Amino acid sequence: MKRKTITLLLMVAMLLVAVGAVMAQDTVTLEFSQWWEPELPAGEFRALMDEFEAQNPGITVELISGPYSTTRDQIVAGAATGTMSDVVGLDGAWVSDFVKQGALASLSDLMMEAGYDDSELAAQIQLNGATYMIPVVNFVYPVFVNLDLMEAAGVMSPPATRDEFAAAASAMTDPDNNVYGWVLPLSTEQPNG
């Protein structure tokens, strides 16, 4: 099921990007810059693209793959020089900066023109009411807990839901003593800090 969902969302996103190009010519090659291919089992991501190409004659996908730590730099350089790939795998945290640069096109008009029912999407990254990114996968981030801090705050067990997480983080936060119940150390050098 997960593979089919990812495949479907990738196809929708790539079709939306390719609509104008394919209408203007018989064949098109889409450059797809992302960091997912190296993180998946060998050949898995290429197999998804092969499936997409088989279902969409005239579209070829050229994967531009690299590690997470360099993908953003590659996309930034491409945006600055006008050589950014046709389709890019983005971290949602990057979208606002790329939109401000004028490097990302809104998908809203393309989705409307294609008659795409966006109510089927679990999420969309939007700015000022326009969709700029359709998340195709959710990443699992591990949660490490300080049991002593939890106990001192009266939190009896690690949270299992978002609401429990928010409540536990709030209970453990004491800014006067520089103690915080949640931190997210993001870095382009190391994906999780």
Rosetta blueprint (number, residue, H / E / L):
1 M L
2 K H
3 R H
4 K H
5 T H
6 I H
7 T H
8 L H
9 L H
10 L H
11 M H
12 V H
13 A H
14 M H
15 L H
16 L H
17 V H
18 A H
19 V H
20 G H
21 A H
22 V H
23 M H
24 A H
25 Q L
26 D L
27 T L
28 V E
29 T E
30 L E
31 E E
32 F E
33 S E
34 Q E
35 W L
36 W H
37 E H
38 P H
39 E H
40 L L
41 P L
42 A L
43 G L
44 E H
45 F H
46 R H
47 A H
48 L H
49 M H
50 D H
51 E H
52 F H
53 E H
54 A H
55 Q H
56 N L
57 P L
58 G L
59 I E
60 T E
61 V E
62 E E
63 L E
64 I E
65 S E
66 G L
67 P L
68 Y H
69 S H
70 T H
71 T H
72 R H
73 D H
74 Q H
75 I H
76 V H
77 A H
78 G H
79 A H
80 A H
81 T H
82 G L
83 T L
84 M L
85 S L
86 D L
87 V E
88 V E
89 G L
90 L L
91 D L
92 G H
93 A H
94 W H
95 V H
96 S H
97 D H
98 F H
99 V H
100 K H
101 Q H
102 G L
103 A L
104 L L
105 A L
106 S L
107 L L
108 S H
109 D H
110 L H
111 M H
112 M H
113 E H
114 A L
115 G L
116 Y L
117 D L
118 D H
119 S H
120 E H
121 L L
122 A L
123 A L
124 Q L
125 I E
126 Q E
127 L E
128 N L
129 G L
130 A E
131 T E
132 Y E
133 M E
134 I L
135 P L
136 V L
137 V L
138 N L
139 F L
140 V L
141 Y L
142 P L
143 V L
144 F L
145 V L
146 N L
147 L H
148 D H
149 L H
150 M H
151 E H
152 A H
153 A H
154 G L
155 V L
156 M L
157 S L
158 P L
159 P L
160 A L
161 T L
162 R H
163 D H
164 E H
165 F H
166 A H
167 A H
168 A H
169 A H
170 S H
171 A H
172 M H
173 T L
174 D E
175 P H
176 D H
177 N H
178 N L
179 V E
180 Y L
181 G L
182 W L
183 V L
184 L L
185 P L
186 L L
187 S L
188 T L
189 E L
190 Q L
191 P L
192 N L
193 G L
